[in-house]
């Protein structure tokens, strides 16, 4: 068997696995992360007659009226792509999300396979790199929790980087590529703009001569820079300027902690080798950190040191210049940007997913280095690979089985996490019977099940968190009001606070649906 046939055989393994998992997931769609939940709320508004990318909801000043918000916090691809499949096939949101996941992951695998070959790696090693990617937890997370832009960016990033190394000189097709690539990238995920900047820097270095011919470098810089500026300007004028986004949200203070710089430095191992996933979020974990602060810092510093050693080894020992360019550029830009972002306390969490592309671009270089070592190191790496694969499949099986047998489902088909089935059935029944009601939930995904009435998403409230009534106040009166709250809100008195947030309503009746959830109703 020649190398090309072997490469295609290796590549076929993750493609076939992706298709099979997708078929099973279609029968029990995943839950969704909060970010795409807001995107799907926009989709819901559009389906009910709202304008493009407009989030329509009751006005806090007078809930008898609606207010419309152009959602700029997240890019539109996370909901528009499933929306297209909903319209074409007449399926529900959960099923449309699964189709989006399967197609994006298969396209992404093919894209990174093409890209790895483009930057110098042999087909077998490129295929093995793609197989390694498909064995990691982040690859299977979308089948458990639809993560919107993450999976769309995975589909696009490999092909975009392929394009950055496809061109050998300036040309009209190259200029058009630079212009359009920014628009498509932003459609997939707003973070793609950082990948866009790093990729274009790679393109500039790659098409420019190694010698110090400043005139050629300047000419190439303008050929790339002008369409890039035009692309980003259009994104800003027609989208980002209409509202706030994570880069504009900051408490305007500076903070230097160990994590500020060590987390970006450790990104190749955190994101490329599932370390952040295996630790359930080394720094940021909604379910609680696995380690205390001391050991978290120790692990981060260790991962940072090992990542630096890995990057240096790739730059020194991997013989392919394009690979060295992409690794050096992406690692440098992402470390600088996110160190600054964490330093300025922008609204960006300490999560490995933000550095996913950095982790992906170092994988083929790492496999090349391993292939050049002694058998003991190859065996050790194979054991690490098997461990990552086992933990990935074990989590996928466990979570999928929960979604299928215990998950809560409504009209959307999405697995709902923050409600139980009796409460869900009651809410959907009331939604069918009422036509001027308002339903209020503490999770952005629950409101997606409301088909005939309006809904409000209340930010979750903690008993130990300072809250301002004005932020939660909804004045005025419309039709019947249904507050769907966890039982804990009743136990710690937060339910009284939520009822005060609707001063136009009095005389709430309490209906304890189950041991977990309560519905407060006011006419």
C-alpha positions, 0 to 999 in steps of 0.5 A: 500500500502506497503512502497516499492510499494509507493516508486516505485510509487513516483519514477515513477512520475519523470521517466515518466515526463522525458520520456514525456518531452524528446519526446517533446524535440526530436521534438524541440531540445535544444540549446547548451552551449559553452563547448559542442559546442567545443566538437561537433566541435571535433565530426564534425572533426572526421566525416570529417576524423580527428583523435580521439578527434582532433579539426581540423581547419585552421592554424593561420599561414597559413589558406591554411593549417590545424592544429590539436589540441587534445582537453583536456579542456573538457572530451570526453563524452559530444560529444562521447555519442551523436555521438554513437546515431547519428551513430546507428540511423542516426539522427542529432546532436540535436536529438542525444543530446535529447536521451543522456539527457533522458537516462542520467537523467533516469539512474541518478534518478535510481542511486541516488535512489539506493544510498540514500537507500544504505546509510540508508534512507527508500525507501519512503524518498529516492524516495521523495528525487529523486522526489525533485531532478527532480523538480529543474531547473538544471534537466530541463536545458539540455532540454533548453541548452544541457550542455554535461558533466553535464548531463552525470555526473548526470547519473554516480555519483549516481551509483558511490557513490552506489559502494563506499558504496557497498563494506564492505571489500577489494577484487579484485572486489573492486580494479577493481571498483576503477580502472575502476570508475576513467576512466568512471567518467572522460569520463563523465566530468573532474570535476568527478575526484574531485567526484572520490577522495571524493567518494574513501575517503568515501569508505576508511572510510566506509570499515575501522573499527571505532576503531583506528586499524592503520594497517587495515586502512593502508592496506585498504588505499593501496588497494584503493590508488594503483588502484586509482593512476593507474587510474588517471595516465592513464587519465593524460598520455593518455589525460590530458598531451596532452594539457591544462585544467581549472586546469592548466589555471591561471593568477598566482595571488591570490585574496581574496574577500567575494565570494572566501570562502562564495560561496563554503560554501554556495554550499549546498543551491546554488546547491541543492535547486536551489538558484543559478538557481533561481537568474540566477547566483548569482555571475556569470551571462552572462546576468547580475546579479540580485543583486548588489555586496553588496546584492550578498555578503549579500545573499552569507554570509546568504546562507553560514551560513544556509548551515553550520547549515544544514550540522551540523544538518545532522551530528548531527541528521540523524542517518545513519553513511554512510550519515554522512560520505558522507555529511562530506567528500564531503562538506569538500573536495569541500569547500577546493578545490574550495576555493583554486581554487577561491583563485588562480583564476583558470579558474573556474567560480562561478557557482552552477553547479560545486557543484552539487553533494554536493547539491544532497547528502544533499537532503535526509538528509534535507528531513529526518530533515524536516520529524522530525519537526512540521507541520509548518516547513513541510508546509513551506518546501512544499511551497518552493518545490512547488515554485521551481517546478513552476519556473522550469516548467515555464522556461522549458515551456517558453524556449521550446516554443521558441525553437519550434516556434522561434528557428533557426535551420540548419542541426544539428537540434540544436536551434541556438542562435546567428543567424537568419533564413535568415542568416542561410539559406544563410550560408547553401546555400553558404556552399553547393555551395562552396567547398574551402571556409572558414566561420568565426563565433563568436560562437562555435555552428554556425560552426557545420552547415558547412558540406562541407567547413572549419570554424573558431570560433573567440572569441567574441570581446567586444568594452570595452575589450582590444584585441591583434591583434596577438591572432586573426590573420589568415595569408595566403589565401585559398578560399572565406572567409565569415565573419558572424558577428552581426550588432553591430560589424558594428556599433562599428567598430569591423567589421573592426578589424575582417577584419584586422585579415585576411590580405590575403583578400582584397576588402570585400563586405558587405551583410546586411542579416537582421537588426541583422546580416551582412556577409562580403565576400572576394574572 
